[in-house]
Amino acid sequence: MEKPMDPNFFHKMLKDSLLRWKLQGKKGVWIKLPIQLANLVEIAVEEGFWYHHAEPHYLMLVYWIPETINTIPAHATHRVRIGAIVLNDKRELLVVREKYGRFRERGIWKIPTGILDQGEDISVGAKREVQEETGIDTEFTDVLAFRQMHKYFFEKSDLFFLCMLRPLTFDVKNQDSEITGAQWMPIEEYAAQPLAHEDWMFKDVSDLCLAKLDKNYNGLSPLPITSFFNDLGP
């Protein structure tokens, strides 16, 4: 459905279709309405459809026909974020000071963090965030830890991956739009910040850095794989 449609025609077509689909034993119905057909949303809702999800250029509505348990899957349930641990040979940690957010007023130095773009791998996203915030090029080595939190962002769950990266360059150039400062900081100085004893991430970063430096901890390394499922598409 992309071309303009008369609302009355759409209403009749929808009612007739629902009746036919019920007789055919159909269950779930999906209607993808592009933004230029937003005037048809109210009609679909009147017939029992509800919102499933929305993207910038369309709205997806769904309807469950039979009087049984609705098994239409939910839309995206998680947001994926990364935190990047980057250590140099001087036992220094790459840290930033944010221009916005909950740490700004306290002047806290923290590791680079960010949200993955749609379709972006964890390793790629971690390198991108470090480069954007600090100007440092890196090589991804492993995932050290991850955490799941529910009802974190618009009632959705949050997956946070703590990643280890090896620096390939060392001259820091902080991102002016989001970062007020970036530097290499001795890990002991990072761990001495008051928040390191209050926040799980700060404490875990300190502990994992020391464990990695002392070669007492191994993370999960990336392993490229291929599968016949890759060729099936969405």
Protein Blocks (a to p, Z undefined) as FASTA:
>chain_A
ZZacdfklmmmmmmmmmmmmmmnopabdcddddfklmmmmmmmmmnopacfbdcfkbccd
dddfbacddfbdcddfbdcddddddddfkopacddddfbdjklmnopacdddddddehia
fklmmmmmmmmmnopacddfbdfbdcddehkbgoiacdddddddddfbfbdcddfklpgb
dcdddfklmmmpmklmmpmklmmmmmmmmmmmnopaccddddddddfklmnoZZ
